[in-house]
Amino acid sequence: MNPLWHSLRDVTRRTFLRDSGLGLGGLALGDLMRAGATGTPDRVPHHRPRARSVIYLHMAGSPSPLDTFDPKPKLRELDGQPCPEELFKTERFAFIKGVPRLLGAPHGFAQHGQSGMWVTELMPHTATIVDELCMVRSMYTDQFNHAPAQLLLQTGSPRLGRPSMGAWVDYGLGSPNRDLPAFVVLISGGKVPSAGRSAWGAGFLPSVHQGVQLRSAGEPVLYLGDPPGMDRAQRRRTVDAMRDLDELRLAEHGDPETAARIAQYELAYRMQTSVPDVCDIDREPQRVLDAYGATPGGASFANNCLLARRLVESGVRFVQLYDWGWDLHGTGPNDDLMTQFPKKCRETDRPVAALIKDLKARGLLDDTLVVWGGEFGRTPMNEKRNGSTFLGRDHHPHCFTVWLAGGGTRAGHVHGATDEIGYHITSDPVHVHDLQATVLYLLGLDHERLTYRFQGRDYRLTDVHGRVVEALLA
Amino acid sequence: MPLSPPVFVATAVALLACVAPAQRAAADHWSWRPLVRPAPPATGSVDDATPLDAFVAARLPAGVRPAPAADRATLLRRASLDLTGLPPTLAELDAAESDPSPDWFARAVDRLLASPGYAERWASWWLDLARYADTQGYEKDNRRTIWRYRDFVIDAFDRDLPFDEFTIWQLAGDLLPDATPEQRLATAFHRNTMTNTEGGTDDEEFRVAAVVDRVNTTLEVWMATTIGCAQCHDHKYDPITQREYYELFAFFDQTADADRDDDAPTIETPTPEQSAQLAAIDTELARLRARLAAPPTDAERREFAAALRERAEQLAAADLQLGAWQHAGPFPAASFRAALAAAAVAETAPAAAQWSDQADWTDGRIWNVFPEPNAAHYLRRRLTVAADCEVELLFGSDDALRVWLDGERVHDNPTSRGAALDQDRVAVHLTAGEHELLVKIVNGGGPGGFAFRVGDGGVDAALLAAARGVLAGDGAAERARLDDAWRDTAPTTAPLRDAIAALDAEHARLAIPRTPVMVELPADRRRTTRIHRRGSFLDQGDVVSPGVPALFHDWRPEWPRDRLGLARWLVDPRNPLTARVLANRLWEQLFGTGLVATTEEFGTQGEPPSHPELLDWLASELVANGWSIKRTLRTIVLSHTWRQDSALRTDVDDPHDRLLARGPARRLEAETLRDQALAVAGLLSPKRYGPSVMPPQPDGVWSVVYSGDRWITSAGEDRHRRGVYTFWRRTSPHPAMVAFDAPSREFCVLRRGATNTPLQALVAWNDPEFVEAAQALARRVLRDGGATDDERVDFAVRTVTARHPSPAESARLQALLAEERRAAAADPDAARELAASFAGPLPGDLDLTDAAAWTVACNVLLCLDEVIRRR
């Protein structure tokens, strides 16, 4: 027997990686968590965190702020008027051509709650939670096409190849639950977001930090189920056999990688049970299912909201939802403001409100940050592509609305403002990088210190930009 | 929101101030010093030491000797997996273990280097650097045909194309004098950049992004120099200025590609078999074209001229008059097909519909006036002729087109396209009098519209004049014009034309793949390259011309200032980086870590080499050996250093083996893991080359915005091809490969990770392909592995690990087999699923209980750490 074997029994994966010089630096504890080392504490954050987990509700395609949370009476007054030339003459639009005409919101708004926040009449349930929300009406971005704008929002760069927000958080903080992935992605609306898997990729970070997509149909994690004809007892026997045989070899050569693989196999075995358990929303009482509008067995945004709560409850660090179908250009009845927009509101309004109320009732809202929003705004002008008679708006990077709730954010607060037709920001602009800096701050991470060395320079989520928006903090 | 200008300017000025000293200091950096071949130190540490080993021994701490060589079985598995990506067969193991010759290993290595597996394994490595994939990337991520480039790479490794030529062909093969088809195909290397086909994107923005990627990839692959910073600004740590960046950019700014949806320009890139077929077609075509080129006889010419004149006179006499268009529509429907099928107006008697006059829809231009998706439009107009005649009506349509004349359908084209002039030609016979023309256009989505005009019957004014001249006997000058028309339209030449058309059709039927390649713009269309301020293509500064950074070796005046010159500059003997970088990459592939651990970065931000003299010696050998990759690999694997036992040593405190005091152990790559499982199971197909294949993957992995593209699992042996042939979708590579760190290949990948995650366990345990391999391996064991469990365990363990099991291992596996036999006997239905779910019904000569128990045992064996890694 190799004399190293005895000492190796004590070598945890943690010390191996810490000493390995794989460029992981001092921060890379996320994969140590996944390595199954026992009793490894969470990474110590840079400062006292306000939030423990994040649920990010990304409305892919981007809902119009002018039709949801940022009403513009003046725009309604000017409905049908040609857009003033100084607003569009130097602008590059994705689709608008010629002189566009202004488009007032076709649906009504009302004020709600103590805060008196404005909400579209198409979101009656969201109207009941406004006093929990911190509404940012002055978001802006640099990108006006979906894939680059989603990448900028989720990875800090419009090009592919950077780690996503969830990956950075996992890298910085690791996961309190060792039987589940730290960064989970849930998709609804029938399509993945335009930016594809890169929106939850690990970029140049070690691949263990990438988001794990829990699928709504079939197995929740790919290859989770045992082969046909194999039961759990049998899988247990195989894992035992693999361990015994691997340990015999480990005794010969003493390579800590082998010890790590033995631990990973144990974790995989546990995940085979823990993941289906947490995904089984059928275990929820009927009244909870009703509150969300969730239907077990199906694939829906409502199911994903409920699943997000269960995941956060189980200690998952970052739950990223993508709901596709908000790209309402008005080229036809399937992407217009009169039919598709009310449909998307109906699909999402109840579950979003139920999620906030449910988190609050369980005492989870205090340390769970919920973010809602798209990747950019929409034009105050009707797009009218090829003379279409349907109502819709083109992409608009200069202003959009995002709301935050829980996790140490300032409830019932409206931040920033846009001009009277919603074309430009008039006060307190918040760039996408600022939002990222603020999310990291709430989790106890300093966006300037959470770095990773790659290709000769230190990279971070916010690139060389970003500042924490103090006004959004409770 | 604007950036805060004062802060930006101040930073930029501060950065600029730092540049000059950085450049001077950098020239001293180890990797930029000239490459000088060092003499190996004298050493006598081991009997079988090569010069390479002497460099390693010289850096071992006092008293530490190299580890002994690994045993033959371990070495053969190591060499087979490293050189060919495949495990050794039992026959190869037997041969190696019984070879009495002292150079048994060198002979085994030579066999491996000459085997087809070598080229496939090393092509996989290069394809990461080339960011090769079967799709275009970005949002839509549509398919792209570029597998002929992959086959070129395999061929290049197969015949060990010297790396300097390999470089020149890929970067500038099209610019070589008398470029061969293969040299032009090689330039697809830089067409592996992404193409953005999302609606509303600016093609110039993404053309520039592709050029930026070419600049960065070239510098990273050949010189391990990351210069991304300089794209936007000068950088105090970076010895390359922004101006120099755009001087490099200028080399790549002159190709014709421009982020077009169809990846134009592309060229036909026939496979070798197609080339042979094509040659036969081309010979015959040349013969026919020569015959057609012969002029008509005088009689033929006069007969043709007379026929033309008669046709023209007939048309003139007919005096076709066209009424104004009338329009009805739109008539929307649930789908394109439904809109086409529905007779929204009575198509055979349209007078009953509501019509509006559209006098301004003139002939001979495109009218995109039907934007409604899935909707039909009708057009009608009156045609009046004074005498019977033949007329050709020319249509364009977006999308589908149907035409009726006097209530009778005369044309039907359910197409989907953009409208252009003269897309469809409809010949009709008109009798004297009035006729009614009815046209139906159905738009499926996007813009929609039509175009119309009446054909001239093939007799334009010039041709008619030529015919009259010839008939008048004085048409010498007009003959050529008339003879051309005779060749194109005369009944006499029809058989020749038909034969040519048939050969063209045969050519089309070959379905020769078209591959995107580099094509230099002609002199009159060259772009002016400017510095992009802050990296934005919209903010252009000074004009720059092609040039290389001052830091590096000089440009030779005889080189052209284009990609060909740049390629020659890269492989110039005075460039110390290309050889060092390549030697280091090869080392990394064999050891898991490079002599320079940061294989991607040889600049001041990278790590210095652990053995600088060894790296320089190896790089010098590489050049001296005519840039032969095979010979360099051979030099390394025949060294004692590479052949050492890989067990950890208690006497050396060196956890990452940077001293090279033991042999290398590393996790196998994604492709190799699957290839190995298929190989030991006896499933792996030896088929080489061709379009990428789709082995099984879970349902629903490909759900992609806008694209209805589907993963269609390949049939037959294509299910079991080597991983290098697996279809690579950038937004969704095969999930089992992703679990083992296969990259997306959206960009050049300089170093793959070798992670160790629970998701990998799930793939190895449960992926149907790995389960199928376990089932097939179990059948092999039962058939070929002997009669007793002892013999069978030995056979199975040796098949997957190359070595015999220890008594303890054998006992453990036999205990598992006993348990699994009991379980299988207790539940035969489950046993049948276990043994046959993916590999097909169990053959009658095999016992079900045995097959199920052995399937479980083989599932265990294929997941062992020892199998997933190589020691």
HADDOCK unambig.tbl for C-alpha pairs under 7 A between the chains (distance, minus, plus):
assign (segid A and resid 4 and name CA) (segid B and resid 650 and name CA) 6.72 0.50 0.50
assign (segid A and resid 20 and name CA) (segid B and resid 656 and name CA) 6.77 0.50 0.50
assign (segid A and resid 94 and name CA) (segid B and resid 200 and name CA) 4.21 0.50 0.50
assign (segid A and resid 94 and name CA) (segid B and resid 201 and name CA) 6.55 0.50 0.50
assign (segid A and resid 95 and name CA) (segid B and resid 200 and name CA) 5.70 0.50 0.50
assign (segid A and resid 147 and name CA) (segid B and resid 139 and name CA) 5.93 0.50 0.50
assign (segid A and resid 191 and name CA) (segid B and resid 703 and name CA) 6.13 0.50 0.50
assign (segid A and resid 191 and name CA) (segid B and resid 704 and name CA) 6.06 0.50 0.50
assign (segid A and resid 191 and name CA) (segid B and resid 705 and name CA) 5.67 0.50 0.50
assign (segid A and resid 192 and name CA) (segid B and resid 703 and name CA) 6.68 0.50 0.50
assign (segid A and resid 192 and name CA) (segid B and resid 704 and name CA) 6.06 0.50 0.50
assign (segid A and resid 192 and name CA) (segid B and resid 705 and name CA) 6.35 0.50 0.50
assign (segid A and resid 194 and name CA) (segid B and resid 139 and name CA) 5.01 0.50 0.50
assign (segid A and resid 194 and name CA) (segid B and resid 705 and name CA) 6.15 0.50 0.50
assign (segid A and resid 195 and name CA) (segid B and resid 138 and name CA) 6.89 0.50 0.50
assign (segid A and resid 195 and name CA) (segid B and resid 139 and name CA) 5.70 0.50 0.50
assign (segid A and resid 196 and name CA) (segid B and resid 139 and name CA) 7.00 0.50 0.50
assign (segid A and resid 196 and name CA) (segid B and resid 731 and name CA) 5.64 0.50 0.50
assign (segid A and resid 197 and name CA) (segid B and resid 731 and name CA) 6.03 0.50 0.50
assign (segid A and resid 206 and name CA) (segid B and resid 753 and name CA) 6.91 0.50 0.50
assign (segid A and resid 207 and name CA) (segid B and resid 741 and name CA) 6.82 0.50 0.50
assign (segid A and resid 208 and name CA) (segid B and resid 757 and name CA) 6.72 0.50 0.50
assign (segid A and resid 223 and name CA) (segid B and resid 762 and name CA) 5.53 0.50 0.50
assign (segid A and resid 223 and name CA) (segid B and resid 763 and name CA) 5.79 0.50 0.50
assign (segid A and resid 223 and name CA) (segid B and resid 766 and name CA) 5.47 0.50 0.50
assign (segid A and resid 223 and name CA) (segid B and resid 767 and name CA) 5.60 0.50 0.50
assign (segid A and resid 224 and name CA) (segid B and resid 762 and name CA) 5.94 0.50 0.50
assign (segid A and resid 225 and name CA) (segid B and resid 766 and name CA) 6.73 0.50 0.50
assign (segid A and resid 226 and name CA) (segid B and resid 766 and name CA) 5.55 0.50 0.50
assign (segid A and resid 227 and name CA) (segid B and resid 766 and name CA) 5.48 0.50 0.50
assign (segid A and resid 228 and name CA) (segid B and resid 833 and name CA) 5.60 0.50 0.50
assign (segid A and resid 228 and name CA) (segid B and resid 834 and name CA) 5.85 0.50 0.50
assign (segid A and resid 228 and name CA) (segid B and resid 837 and name CA) 6.62 0.50 0.50
assign (segid A and resid 229 and name CA) (segid B and resid 830 and name CA) 4.19 0.50 0.50
assign (segid A and resid 229 and name CA) (segid B and resid 831 and name CA) 6.20 0.50 0.50
assign (segid A and resid 229 and name CA) (segid B and resid 833 and name CA) 4.85 0.50 0.50
assign (segid A and resid 229 and name CA) (segid B and resid 834 and name CA) 4.72 0.50 0.50
assign (segid A and resid 230 and name CA) (segid B and resid 834 and name CA) 6.43 0.50 0.50
assign (segid A and resid 238 and name CA) (segid B and resid 860 and name CA) 5.98 0.50 0.50
assign (segid A and resid 242 and name CA) (segid B and resid 860 and name CA) 5.89 0.50 0.50
assign (segid A and resid 242 and name CA) (segid B and resid 864 and name CA) 6.07 0.50 0.50
assign (segid A and resid 245 and name CA) (segid B and resid 809 and name CA) 6.31 0.50 0.50
assign (segid A and resid 246 and name CA) (segid B and resid 864 and name CA) 6.42 0.50 0.50
assign (segid A and resid 246 and name CA) (segid B and resid 865 and name CA) 6.29 0.50 0.50
assign (segid A and resid 253 and name CA) (segid B and resid 647 and name CA) 4.07 0.50 0.50
assign (segid A and resid 253 and name CA) (segid B and resid 648 and name CA) 5.68 0.50 0.50
assign (segid A and resid 254 and name CA) (segid B and resid 647 and name CA) 6.47 0.50 0.50
assign (segid A and resid 254 and name CA) (segid B and resid 648 and name CA) 5.64 0.50 0.50
assign (segid A and resid 255 and name CA) (segid B and resid 648 and name CA) 6.30 0.50 0.50
assign (segid A and resid 258 and name CA) (segid B and resid 865 and name CA) 6.11 0.50 0.50
assign (segid A and resid 261 and name CA) (segid B and resid 756 and name CA) 6.53 0.50 0.50
assign (segid A and resid 261 and name CA) (segid B and resid 865 and name CA) 6.76 0.50 0.50
assign (segid A and resid 264 and name CA) (segid B and resid 757 and name CA) 6.00 0.50 0.50
assign (segid A and resid 264 and name CA) (segid B and resid 758 and name CA) 4.96 0.50 0.50
assign (segid A and resid 265 and name CA) (segid B and resid 758 and name CA) 6.09 0.50 0.50
assign (segid A and resid 265 and name CA) (segid B and resid 761 and name CA) 5.89 0.50 0.50
assign (segid A and resid 267 and name CA) (segid B and resid 758 and name CA) 6.23 0.50 0.50
assign (segid A and resid 268 and name CA) (segid B and resid 758 and name CA) 4.69 0.50 0.50
assign (segid A and resid 268 and name CA) (segid B and resid 759 and name CA) 6.90 0.50 0.50
assign (segid A and resid 268 and name CA) (segid B and resid 761 and name CA) 6.33 0.50 0.50
assign (segid A and resid 268 and name CA) (segid B and resid 762 and name CA) 6.60 0.50 0.50
assign (segid A and resid 386 and name CA) (segid B and resid 371 and name CA) 5.60 0.50 0.50
assign (segid A and resid 386 and name CA) (segid B and resid 447 and name CA) 6.39 0.50 0.50
assign (segid A and resid 387 and name CA) (segid B and resid 371 and name CA) 6.78 0.50 0.50
assign (segid A and resid 388 and name CA) (segid B and resid 371 and name CA) 6.87 0.50 0.50
assign (segid A and resid 455 and name CA) (segid B and resid 226 and name CA) 6.15 0.50 0.50
assign (segid A and resid 455 and name CA) (segid B and resid 600 and name CA) 6.93 0.50 0.50
assign (segid A and resid 455 and name CA) (segid B and resid 601 and name CA) 6.29 0.50 0.50
assign (segid A and resid 456 and name CA) (segid B and resid 601 and name CA) 6.88 0.50 0.50
assign (segid A and resid 456 and name CA) (segid B and resid 605 and name CA) 4.61 0.50 0.50
assign (segid A and resid 456 and name CA) (segid B and resid 606 and name CA) 6.27 0.50 0.50
